[in-house]
Amino acid sequence: MSPNPSAPALPAEPRRLPAPVAAGQPLTALAPMQDVTDLAFMRVIARYGAPDFFFTEFFRVHAQSRPESHILRSLDENTTGRPVFAQLIGESVPDILRTVRALLAHPVAGIDLNLGCPAPKIYRKNVGGGLLRDPVRIDEILGALRAAVPGLLTVKMRIGFEDTANFAHLLELINRHAVDLLTVHGRTVKEMYRSEVHHDCIAQAAQTVRCPVLANGNITSADRAATILARTGAAGVMIGRHAIRNPWIFRQCRERFARRQTDGGAAGPPGGIFEPTLADVREYIEQLYRATSTPGVPERLQVARMKKYLNFIGQSVDPAGAFLHDMRRAQTEAELFLVCDRHLLAEPARLFPLEPYPGVLARPNREASFETCSLDNVPA
Ligand SMILES: Cc1cc2nc3c(=O)[nH]c(=O)nc-3n(C[C@H](O)[C@H](O)[C@H](O)COP(=O)(O)O)c2cc1C
């Protein structure tokens, strides 16, 4: 039989994902989050129980772009003990290839293409989620990336732009270009962060593509992760905002998955899962503040930056959102930690709930804007 010229060349050796922390368990990954998942945050998360894989914030690709030095640090100075994939966002093939060549000179676990960012400022440039309207261009980009990346090529996508009309075709493209790992955030671009997550689409991806699929979107806890894995057949979970709220979540997932292996997946009462106290959370906030403090940055900006994280943490502190109300008013480091002490050390041994309190809203944009991810009020 003559070789099919349109078929991608087979790699000389099969590409393998890096080994997970716990062999045989579903995979876990920290979701890339711009202005959040930098080197400092990854290091803090790793102390509480690292995920199997990290992803960088996106490297922007355009005619004048150079890989951002602050994002390169999360590759070059990675001390988490876990592999870091470099994510990029762009649409120009020559510029993407130039960027990939530059990134491959750094210790990357693989190259990840962003096909999901829902911010209008981004998708109007036909990049991120905007590309989901243009499968022909995605085909071209993935073909070029596959030829240029000898190691792991991964994709993180939403299920469509306005609707899911292109979804089945997009999954074919993932197979055609031999993508090694696919993350599916089960929402369209237009659904932003608000709607229900469409688990049926994640299940469709898990059934269709030949690579492992990570389920993403509103995975709030280890129990929820186990439920979604059972519902979708995904190979693992990617968790974003709820890892900011609860940095123990990857450790808890491993503990929960170990129970799943021994009881066949039955959802029993919680047990054997580490449950942090409010005092543990106070300690986490302290670690985060120290790790993310940059010499020379004014205290006021440092406090504002910290409030972005506290918005998510506050979703599990009290059901009325009193902690969030108070911390939003703090202006100085001393005021901020006074609020933390009042809310977290009054009953230090009280358990920090594993799920967020319903209806307690994170409003991270109020303190400091997320430049491109345009989060509005985010319900738990
Ligand atoms: C502040 C913030 C920044 C984000 N930045 C990125 C990014 O750089 N690249 C990306 O693929 N997704 C980005 N996302 C989307 C997340 O990776 C993830 O898909 C989304 O938050 C849903 O997962 P979650 O419910 O577990 O948070 C961002 C999300 C947030 C909240």
The ligand as a MOL file (V3000), in Angstrom:
LIG
                    3D

  0  0  0     0  0            999 V3000
M  V30 BEGIN CTAB
M  V30 COUNTS 31 33 0 0 0
M  V30 BEGIN ATOM
M  V30 1 C -8.2870 34.5480 36.0680 0
M  V30 2 C -8.3600 33.5390 34.9680 0
M  V30 3 C -7.3990 33.5500 33.9780 0
M  V30 4 C -7.4270 32.5940 32.9570 0
M  V30 5 N -6.4090 32.5590 32.0330 0
M  V30 6 C -6.3810 31.5290 31.1240 0
M  V30 7 C -5.2490 31.3370 30.2570 0
M  V30 8 O -4.2430 32.0800 30.2990 0
M  V30 9 N -5.3000 30.2940 29.3830 0
M  V30 10 C -6.3740 29.4340 29.3250 0
M  V30 11 O -6.3730 28.4890 28.5250 0
M  V30 12 N -7.4360 29.5960 30.1360 0
M  V30 13 C -7.4510 30.5900 31.0420 0
M  V30 14 N -8.4900 30.6820 31.9230 0
M  V30 15 C -9.5520 29.6370 31.9200 0
M  V30 16 C -9.1830 28.5110 32.8980 0
M  V30 17 O -8.0100 27.8440 32.4850 0
M  V30 18 C -10.3360 27.4740 33.0060 0
M  V30 19 O -10.5700 26.9300 31.7240 0
M  V30 20 C -11.6260 28.0950 33.5250 0
M  V30 21 O -11.3800 28.9310 34.6420 0
M  V30 22 C -12.6410 27.0120 33.9120 0
M  V30 23 O -12.0930 26.1620 34.8910 0
M  V30 24 P -12.4370 26.3260 36.4770 0
M  V30 25 O -13.9430 26.3350 36.6020 0
M  V30 26 O -11.7910 25.1270 37.0970 0
M  V30 27 O -11.8410 27.6260 36.9140 0
M  V30 28 C -8.4820 31.6440 32.9140 0
M  V30 29 C -9.4670 31.6640 33.9200 0
M  V30 30 C -9.3920 32.5780 34.9400 0
M  V30 31 C -10.4200 32.5130 36.0240 0
M  V30 END ATOM
M  V30 BEGIN BOND
M  V30 1 1 1 2
M  V30 2 1 2 3
M  V30 3 2 2 30
M  V30 4 2 3 4
M  V30 5 1 4 5
M  V30 6 1 4 28
M  V30 7 2 5 6
M  V30 8 1 6 7
M  V30 9 1 6 13
M  V30 10 2 7 8
M  V30 11 1 7 9
M  V30 12 1 9 10
M  V30 13 2 10 11
M  V30 14 1 10 12
M  V30 15 2 12 13
M  V30 16 1 13 14
M  V30 17 1 14 15
M  V30 18 1 14 28
M  V30 19 1 15 16
M  V30 20 1 16 17
M  V30 21 1 16 18
M  V30 22 1 18 19
M  V30 23 1 18 20
M  V30 24 1 20 21
M  V30 25 1 20 22
M  V30 26 1 22 23
M  V30 27 1 23 24
M  V30 28 2 24 25
M  V30 29 1 24 26
M  V30 30 1 24 27
M  V30 31 2 28 29
M  V30 32 1 29 30
M  V30 33 1 30 31
M  V30 END BOND
M  V30 END CTAB
M  END
